[in-house]
Amino acid sequence: MKMTDTFRSVLAICLVAGVAYPMQTSSSSAEESPIVGTWRTMIGSPSTFSNPSSSVVFTTAFESNGTYRTVAVVEGGNGEWGAGGTYVMSGHYQLQAPSVLTYRLENSELCVAGNFCSPTVPPGERLGVVQTINLQFEGNGSIVADGQRWTRIQ
């Protein structure tokens, strides 16, 4: 075999491998992650007539493109849903193993009465820092994330 024939064979193998690899990647990425969808949880307890308290309802939508959006509605202790404000947060996530989720908060704002919104990061969160959460899937409709139960709503 001549040197040019060897070169052509190697080039052909590289081209086929280069074409086949993206095809394999795209077919495996076509499998939808179990986290994709919209999930909801509540921290605290809602106010009642005789017992004012405070609660926060979190709704998070995980998209298949690796982005997420969380809306956290703060009751504010007076029984009026959202009276304490609404945080709107977004960023990117990755399900690294069946039970490990990493995410990076990239945008966050707090909206208050009159729909006035300003850039604000909720307590305990940090912009641009990768956070890790341990997950436990309980069927298709429920997960426990670092001890907090979430329910799939969509």
Secondary structure as GFF3:
##gff-version 3
##sequence-region A 1 154
A	DSSP	alpha_helix	3	29	.	.	.	ID=ss1
A	DSSP	beta_strand	37	44	.	.	.	ID=ss2
A	DSSP	beta_strand	55	62	.	.	.	ID=ss3
A	DSSP	beta_strand	67	74	.	.	.	ID=ss4
A	DSSP	beta_strand	85	97	.	.	.	ID=ss5
A	DSSP	beta_strand	100	112	.	.	.	ID=ss6
A	DSSP	three_ten_helix	113	115	.	.	.	ID=ss7
A	DSSP	beta_strand	116	119	.	.	.	ID=ss8
A	DSSP	beta_strand	130	137	.	.	.	ID=ss9
A	DSSP	beta_strand	142	145	.	.	.	ID=ss10
A	DSSP	beta_strand	148	152	.	.	.	ID=ss11
###
